[in-house]
Amino acid sequence: MKHMLRFVLVAMMVFLLTSCATTVTVRHLVPAQVDLSGQRSLAVASTDAFRFPYGRPLSPWISGLQETDFTLSSGYDTRLATQVSESATSLIREAVDNTGYFTVLPPKVTDAYQTLSKTGEDVFQLLLDKGMKALLTSEISYMDVDESIVGRDVRQFVTEGGKTYEKVTSREYYLVQKATLTLTYSLYDLASKHILISQSFTDKQERETKVGIRTYTSDGYQDQRLYSSGYAPSFLPLFQTILDRFSSTISRQLAPYYETKHLVLMPNKPKLEIAKDAYTWAERGEYERAYDRFASIYQSSHQLSAGYNAALMLEALGRLPEAVDLMNALYNGSGSPQAYKELLRMQQTLSQEEKAQRQINGDQERDGQGVTMTQFVTME
């Protein structure tokens, strides 16, 4: 019992210390996964739709289980594959546009050029003549849909004949719909006709809709339909939810982006009264004032926490090279493992920022980079 009490007290102390910690928000530029600084003009083609191999993948109706009449018309629509590909086209176009990094030739125009390939035209050369540097194509390479009605018993404690026991009092029925999707996109260098990146994303989404309930009575049962429509909900929103999850990943693979982190300041130890205001200013986002106070304390007293926090303030102010220099001096002077850990993180962050800036400026560094063929899978 004593050991358990001690564990609880320690856990509470850790929670209180963590919850009371002062944090600082930093924002850093992160490089794209692929350096496309030489291919900033993109022709984006429409996404090719998936073709189910055996025609309609689902029955036109969903059986409400043998014991009920909760039968529904299927949520599958013959236009679904086309609608999903159109949603994917819009998503990819928006993902590229929202980076603010590329000049984009829209899908309708790109598609028109691609149709000329049927007449023997060199589409890559036509797009080059249009001023484009790369072509982005995509396809829905896999789709799957599934829907069924399932029943689940509801158990409650009841008292009958002076005895209390658990009893099945009702049974709820749910329409369960599942959607699985794989989106593949490829980016071609128009001049060399080589693939710069080819990426696949696979994910799934599930939705439940309560359609009815069976309540058991002393003389039998009573069914109540709760879902008024005779048609199951469309699968399209499920696929759109999956596509939305891909959006940020696609844009981050192709263009530099900003990433926000929250860093924890080192506590005021040994406690100095003069440092209290600096923590308050840091909490309020007044990083310049906080830096001046922390730096002043560090210069006068060489307090480890003051120097450490001053470096974090510099980072929050966007003065990362100065922050690295200060944290390096702090580590060399103190040997603090915490300062060393932050120094390594800062150095890595600075390297990433410099790489991202080179991408923005168009200073290409291939670093042996060739075709990137990877797969990002989130489906269990």
MOSUL-V406917 format. One record per backbone hydrogen bond with DSSP energy under -0.5 kcal/mol. NH is the residue of the N-H (numbers start at 1). CO is the residue of the C=O. E is the energy in kcal/mol with one decimal. If there is no record, write none. Layout:
nh = (NH NH)
co = (CO CO)
e = (E E)
This chain:
nh = (5 6 7 8 9 10 11 12 13 14 15 16 17 18 19 20 21 24 26 26 28 30 33 34 36 39 42 42 43 44 44 45 45 48 52 55 62 63 68 70 71 72 73 74 80 83 84 85 86 87 88 89 90 91 92 93 94 95 96 97 98 99 100 101 102 103 104 105 106 110 111 112 113 114 115 116 116 117 118 119 120 121 123 126 127 128 129 130 131 132 133 134 135 136 137 137 138 139 140 141 141 142 144 146 148 150 152 154 155 156 158 158 160 160 163 165 167 169 169 170 171 172 173 174 175 176 176 177 177 178 179 180 181 182 183 184 185 186 187 188 189 190 190 191 193 196 196 197 198 199 200 201 202 203 205 207 209 211 211 212 213 214 215 215 216 216 217 220 222 224 226 226 227 228 232 235 238 239 240 241 242 243 244 245 246 246 247 248 250 251 252 253 254 255 257 259 261 263 263 265 269 275 276 279 280 281 282 283 284 285 285 286 287 290 291 292 293 294 295 296 297 298 299 300 301 302 302 303 305 307 308 309 310 311 312 313 314 315 316 317 318 319 320 323 324 325 326 327 328 329 330 331 332 333 334 335 340 341 342 343 344 345 346 347 348 349 350 351 352 353 354 355 356 357 358 359 360 361 362 363 364 369 372 373 374 374 376 377 378 378 379)
co = (1 2 3 4 5 6 7 8 9 10 11 12 13 14 15 16 18 263 24 261 259 257 252 253 34 36 40 103 134 42 105 43 136 138 50 52 72 61 65 64 69 62 230 60 77 79 80 81 82 83 84 85 86 87 88 89 90 91 92 93 94 96 97 96 96 40 102 42 104 106 107 108 109 110 111 112 113 114 115 116 117 116 121 122 123 124 125 126 128 127 41 41 188 43 135 186 46 184 48 139 182 182 180 178 176 174 172 170 153 167 156 165 158 163 160 158 156 154 167 154 214 152 212 150 209 148 174 175 207 146 205 144 203 142 201 139 199 137 197 135 194 133 188 133 189 187 194 187 372 185 374 183 376 181 179 177 175 173 209 173 224 171 213 222 169 214 220 217 215 213 211 224 211 226 73 75 235 235 236 237 238 239 240 241 242 243 243 244 246 247 248 249 250 251 30 28 26 24 261 22 267 272 273 275 276 277 278 279 280 281 282 281 285 286 287 288 289 290 291 292 293 294 295 296 297 297 298 297 269 303 304 305 306 307 308 309 310 311 312 313 315 314 318 319 320 321 322 323 324 325 326 327 328 329 330 331 336 337 338 339 340 341 342 343 344 345 346 347 348 349 350 351 352 353 354 355 356 357 358 358 362 366 196 371 198 372 200 375 202 376 202)
e = (-2.4 -2.4 -2.1 -2.2 -2.3 -2.3 -2.5 -2.3 -2.2 -2.5 -2.3 -2.6 -2.5 -2.4 -3.0 -1.7 -0.9 -2.7 -0.5 -2.7 -2.6 -3.6 -1.0 -1.9 -1.0 -1.9 -0.6 -2.8 -2.7 -0.6 -2.4 -0.6 -2.7 -2.3 -0.6 -1.3 -3.9 -0.6 -1.5 -0.6 -2.1 -1.7 -3.0 -2.6 -2.4 -2.6 -2.7 -2.0 -2.2 -2.1 -2.4 -2.3 -2.1 -2.4 -2.7 -2.3 -2.6 -2.9 -2.2 -2.6 -3.1 -0.8 -1.7 -0.5 -0.5 -2.8 -0.6 -3.3 -0.6 -2.4 -3.3 -1.4 -1.7 -2.2 -1.8 -0.6 -1.0 -1.6 -1.3 -1.4 -1.5 -1.8 -1.1 -2.2 -2.5 -2.0 -2.6 -1.1 -1.7 -2.5 -2.7 -1.9 -2.0 -3.1 -0.6 -2.5 -0.5 -2.4 -2.6 -1.1 -1.2 -1.3 -1.9 -1.9 -1.9 -2.6 -2.7 -3.0 -0.5 -2.5 -0.5 -2.9 -0.5 -2.8 -1.8 -2.5 -2.9 -2.2 -0.8 -1.3 -2.5 -2.6 -2.8 -2.7 -3.3 -3.4 -0.7 -0.6 -2.8 -3.1 -2.8 -2.4 -2.5 -2.5 -2.4 -2.6 -2.5 -2.6 -2.5 -3.0 -3.0 -2.1 -0.7 -0.5 -2.5 -3.5 -0.5 -1.1 -2.8 -2.6 -0.9 -2.6 -1.3 -2.1 -2.5 -2.5 -2.2 -2.3 -0.5 -1.5 -2.2 -3.0 -0.6 -2.8 -2.1 -0.5 -2.8 -1.2 -2.4 -2.5 -2.5 -0.5 -1.7 -0.7 -2.6 -1.1 -0.9 -1.6 -2.4 -2.0 -1.7 -2.5 -2.3 -1.3 -0.8 -0.9 -1.0 -0.6 -2.3 -2.1 -2.0 -1.6 -1.3 -2.0 -2.2 -2.8 -2.5 -3.0 -0.5 -3.1 -2.0 -1.3 -1.3 -1.4 -1.7 -2.7 -2.3 -2.2 -1.6 -0.7 -1.0 -2.8 -1.7 -2.1 -2.7 -2.3 -2.0 -2.8 -3.1 -1.9 -2.4 -2.4 -2.4 -1.7 -2.9 -0.6 -1.7 -0.5 -0.6 -2.0 -2.6 -2.6 -2.1 -1.8 -1.6 -2.2 -2.0 -1.9 -2.4 -1.7 -1.6 -2.8 -0.6 -1.9 -2.6 -2.0 -2.4 -2.6 -2.4 -2.2 -2.4 -2.4 -2.5 -1.7 -1.6 -3.3 -2.2 -2.3 -2.1 -2.2 -2.2 -1.8 -2.7 -2.5 -2.2 -2.5 -2.8 -2.2 -2.2 -2.4 -2.3 -1.9 -2.5 -2.4 -1.9 -1.8 -2.1 -2.4 -1.0 -2.5 -1.4 -2.6 -1.0 -0.7 -1.6 -0.6 -3.0 -0.7 -2.3 -0.5 -0.9)
